[in-house]
Amino acid sequence: MRVARRHRRDVADELTEVPERGDPQLAVDIGAVLDRLSPQHRAILVLRDLEGLDGKAVGELLEVELGTVKSRAAPPGGGHPPALTAVSR
């Protein structure tokens, strides 16, 4: 397991360029990432990070507790990948 975590950090460390908001490839990349998520995780990330709703509003809309929103939005190891963080700003 330790090797897998180390590998994930290596991939993130290799990210040197974050695409600009209007970059068409960015939409393709985000779509590919979202397609790999479960519907529950996808809904929370889209509402919170792309639509800009706060955790409480997302929870109310999806009828789940705030803690559920937080746990589903947090990737293992904590923090968003740099590319997703840049998109949500």
C-alpha positions as MATLAB code, in Angstrom:
seq = 'MRVARRHRRDVADELTEVPERGDPQLAVDIGAVLDRLSPQHRAILVLRDLEGLDGKAVGELLEVELGTVKSRAAPPGGGHPPALTAVSR';
ca = [
       0.000    0.000    0.000;
       2.797    2.381    0.724;
       4.066    2.046   -2.833;
       0.659    3.040   -4.246;
       0.598    6.202   -2.157;
       4.121    7.073   -3.146;
       3.218    6.588   -6.799;
       0.227    8.950   -6.493;
       2.485   11.656   -5.067;
       4.951   11.171   -7.904;
       2.200   11.710  -10.471;
       1.021   14.858   -8.702;
       4.589   16.122   -8.443;
       4.949   15.755  -12.215;
       2.075   18.187  -12.836;
       3.879   21.325  -13.853;
       1.240   23.127  -15.883;
      -2.369   23.672  -14.876;
      -4.601   24.397  -17.880;
      -6.375   27.722  -18.124;
     -10.100   27.867  -17.411;
     -11.087   28.288  -21.102;
      -8.866   25.446  -22.364;
     -11.063   22.946  -24.295;
      -8.865   20.062  -23.140;
      -9.724   20.972  -19.549;
     -13.398   20.104  -20.109;
     -12.381   16.763  -21.598;
     -10.071   16.059  -18.659;
     -12.714   16.991  -16.076;
     -15.291   14.852  -17.867;
     -12.922   11.884  -17.822;
     -12.315   12.290  -14.088;
     -16.025   12.692  -13.312;
     -16.892    9.601  -15.384;
     -14.733    7.494  -13.057;
     -16.640    8.592   -9.941;
     -19.769    7.042   -8.480;
     -22.946    9.061   -9.093;
     -23.014   10.092   -5.409;
     -19.435   11.391   -5.442;
     -19.898   13.032   -8.847;
     -23.013   14.939   -7.747;
     -21.270   16.339   -4.685;
     -18.147   17.412   -6.568;
     -20.117   19.038   -9.381;
     -22.430   20.924   -7.036;
     -19.711   21.991   -4.625;
     -16.625   22.530   -6.760;
     -18.028   23.412  -10.170;
     -21.355   25.053   -9.273;
     -19.991   26.752   -6.165;
     -22.532   25.586   -3.591;
     -21.382   25.250   -0.001;
     -21.462   21.913    1.788;
     -24.662   22.670    3.667;
     -26.531   23.589    0.460;
     -25.250   20.459   -1.279;
     -26.389   18.311    1.639;
     -29.847   19.885    1.640;
     -30.207   19.501   -2.118;
     -29.115   15.855   -2.090;
     -30.831   15.126    1.240;
     -27.664   13.902    2.967;
     -25.877   15.045    6.113;
     -23.084   17.634    5.917;
     -20.624   15.003    7.158;
     -21.560   12.803    4.197;
     -20.906   15.681    1.802;
     -17.509   16.296    3.389;
     -16.461   12.649    3.386;
     -17.532   12.056   -0.215;
     -15.821   15.237   -1.408;
     -12.505   14.500    0.301;
     -10.159   12.243   -1.664;
      -8.056    9.683    0.195;
      -5.028   11.440    1.632;
      -6.822   14.804    1.775;
      -6.820   17.821   -0.519;
      -7.935   18.152   -4.108;
      -5.690   17.299   -7.004;
      -4.106   20.553   -8.243;
      -6.000   20.513  -11.540;
      -9.416   20.198   -9.852;
      -8.542   22.921   -7.376;
      -7.651   25.276  -10.226;
     -10.957   24.554  -11.957;
     -13.034   25.263   -8.873;
     -11.557   28.744   -8.333;
];
